[in-house]
């Protein structure tokens, strides 16, 4: 079966089930071998500061879509199945854009549009991909293993204090992470007061962050690794009131690889939870790993 994946999340799930796609989105980078595969799209948003990229996304979204599909590459892949996503055309190619080009393809590939807002949706997506590629048993086993790891983290935080946690999915403007992030923070032993599980990510006024006064702050911009986040850290650390935040005064402000761990609904959300647990409760889980460096 020739499978094309248009989103990093779909690609990670597919590979975790033992199926490598024949072509992927330009943003697909895990597992590392998929970076060598043909790319079926390119982004119209590149470079610049966080504020400039944010404005560019809004501009091109108003014009239509953030991405352009390479129909020739998609045709050459001869897909039997296309894994797409039903929401957030900012993060990856969505089902709407795929539907627009299906008439230009030979054959009639199946299209599975994946959707996730809450943690439970990850397990549903794994089940759907498993069904689509004939790996139902492997999907069941993967879900069981992921649930066991999450349950183990949650059990270790029982009875511990629950500090206020902020996770920012963008730096300028500040955007509070929503979707599955509140659940991950809760499992990791923190209190998340910026969004409810399943809420869409939302831009927040900086004074609201100051008022919330997180005791742990994690900057995990969408699409950035921790090194890129550190390079842009001034977009946070130079804001008025930054040095007075409880998280900063106690040296518990961190940069996390959002692209790898928090922004995607993939099996690595469990690894994200393990990292969050180390940020929130180092006394129980040890210090955060080297790929979660301090912001200040």
N, C-alpha and C positions, 0 to 999 in steps of 0.2 A: 504493500500500500504506500503510495506517495502522499505524504502529508506536508502541507505548508502551514507554518505558524506565523501569524501576523503580530503576535505580542510576546514579550519576554516571559510573561506569566504562563501562557500556553506552552511555550517552548520548554520551560523548566518542568512543567507537569508531564509533558510528553516524554522527555528524556528520563524523568524519574520512573516512568513506566516501562522503560526499555525500548522506546521507539525514537529513532533520530529522524527529524524532519529532513526534507530534501531542499527546502529554502525557508528563509526566516526574515523577520523584520531587521532593519539595520541596528535596532536597539538590543537585539538578542545577543547576550554575551555569556550566558551560563547554561550548561557547562561550557568551559572555554572552547571546546572543539567546534561549537556551533558558529563561532566567529569566522570560520573558514567557509561557511556555506554561502550560496548566492543570496543576496539581499533583494527583496522584492519592493523596497520602498526607500524614500529618503525624506528627511525632515526639512521643513521650510524655516525652522527656527535654529539659529546657530549663534554661539559666542555671546559676548557682552556681559554686563553685570546682571545680577538677579532681577533688578527693576527693569532693565532693558529687555531681558528675555521674557519677563512677565507681560510687558506691554506688547511685545512682538507676538506672543501667543494669542493675546486677545485680538490683535489686528487680523492675523491670518485666520483665526477661528471665525471671525465675522465675515471674512471673504469666502469661507467654505470649509477648508480642512487644513490641519497642520501638516499633513503628509501628502506625498504624491506616490502613487503606485507605479512600478515599472511593469507594465503589462507584458512586455516581451519576456522578461525573466520569469514572470508568473506562468506564462504560457509554456515556456521551455521546461518548467518543473513538472508539467503534466499531472497536476494534483488530482488525487481521488478524493481528498478531504482537505478542507481549509479550516483551521482553527482561528477564530477571530474573537473579538470582544464586543459586547453590546453597549458599553458605556465608556466615557472618558477617551474621546478621540485625541486628547492632548497627550496621553501617555503612550498610545500605540494606535495602529490602524484599527478602525472599528468596523462593525458589520456593514454599516451603511456604505462606506467607501468600497468594501469588497463587492457588495451587491451591484454597485454601479459599473464594475468592470467585468462581471461574469459573462455578459453577452459577447465580450471580445475573446473569450476562451474557447478552445476546442473541448469537447466533452461536457459533462455536467457534474462537476464535483459537488459533493456534499459540503455544506457550510455549517459548522457548529459555533454559535456565538456564545462565548462564556461571559459570565457576569458575577461579580463579587462585591458585596458591601460589608458583610460581616464575616467573622472567622468561620462560621459554619458553612458559608458559601464556598470556601476553599475546598472543603471535603466534598461538597456537591460537584464542584468543577472537576475534581480528580475522578469522581465516579463517572461523570459524563464523558470525559476523555477516554477513560478505561473502556466504556461501552462502545465508543466510536471506533476504537482501534483493536477491539477484541482482547483487551487486557483487564477484564473485570476482576479476576481474582487478585491480580497484582495491585490494582487500585484499592481493593478492600484491605490487603495487607499493608499497603503504604499508609492508608488512613489510620489503621489501628496503631501502627508504630508512632505516627505523629501525635495522636491523641494520648498515647501512653507517656510520651516525653513531656507534653504540656501538663498532664496530670501530675507528673513527678515534680515539675517546677512549682505548681500551685500548692502541692502538699508541703513543700519546704518553706513556703511563705506564711503558712497558717500560724496565726498568733503573733506575727511580727507587726511592728508599727507600719502604717501605710502613708508614706510621705507624698506630698503633692508633686505631680509629675507633669511637665509640659514637653510635648514632642512637636517640633516645628517642621513642616514639610516644605516650607519656603522661607527665605530670610528677608527679602525685600520685594513686596510687602510681607510681613509675617503671616504665615498661613498655618493654622493649627491642624495637625493630622487628625483625621476622623476615620470612618470606615471601621476596619478591624483593630486599629491601634488602641482605642480605649480598652478593648478586651485583652489585648496582649499586655498592656500595662497592669490591668487588674490581676491577671494570672501571675505576673512578675512581682506582685506585692506592692503596687502603688495605687494612688488615687488619681484619677484623671478627670479634672473638672472643666476641660475645654471643649468636650464633645461627648455625645452619647454613642454607644455602639451602633454602627450603621449610618451615622450622620456623614454627610459629604464634608470633605475638607472645606474650611472656610477661612477667609481673610479675617484677621483680628487686629484691632487697634493696639499699638504698643502699650498705651496706658493700661489696657485690660490685662496684658501680660504682667505688668508691674503690680497691678492690684492683686492678681492671682498669686504672685510671688512663689513660683515653683521652688520646691526644695531640691528637685532634680530636673535638669533641663537637657534635652537631647535634640540637637540640630541634625536633621536627616533630610536634606532637600531632595525633591524628586529628581531622579536621574543623576545624582552626584555621588561619588564615593567620598570617603572621609577626607582624603587629601584635598580634593576640590573644595569640600566644605571648609576646611581649615584655611584655604587660600582666600575664601570669601568671608571669613569669620568677622572681619571688621564691619560688615553689614549688620551684625548684631552687637559686637562688643563696643562699638563706638556710639551706640544709642544712649541717650540720656537715661540714667537710672539702671543701666546694666550692672554696674559694679555693686549696686545695693541689693540685687536679687539674692535671696537665700542660697540658691544653687551656686551662684558665683562666689559668695563669701565662704561657703564651705567646700569650694573646689569640686563641685559635682555637676558641672556643665560639660557636656561631651559632644563630640562629632561622631555620627554613625553613618556608615555607608547605606544611604537610603535606597540607592539603586539595587543593591544586593539583598537587603533585608526587610525593609519596611514598606516600600512603595508598591511592591508586587504581591499579588495573592498567589504565592508559590509555596512549596514545601519549606522553603527557607524562612518562612514566618516563625517556625519553631526556633531556628537559630537566632532570629531577632529577639524572641522572648527570652532566650538564655542570656543574650547580651543586655537586654533591659534589666533583667533580674540582677546582673552584676552591677549595673549602674545604680539601681535602687537599693539593693541589699548586699553590698560587698562583704559585710560581716558574715553572711551566710554563703554567698556564691564566689567569693574572692573578687579581686579587682577586675575591672573590665579588661578584655583582651586588647592587644596592641592596636587592633584595627578600630578601636573605639577610644581615640585620644581625647584628652582634656581640651576644652575650648579656651580655658584661661588659667 
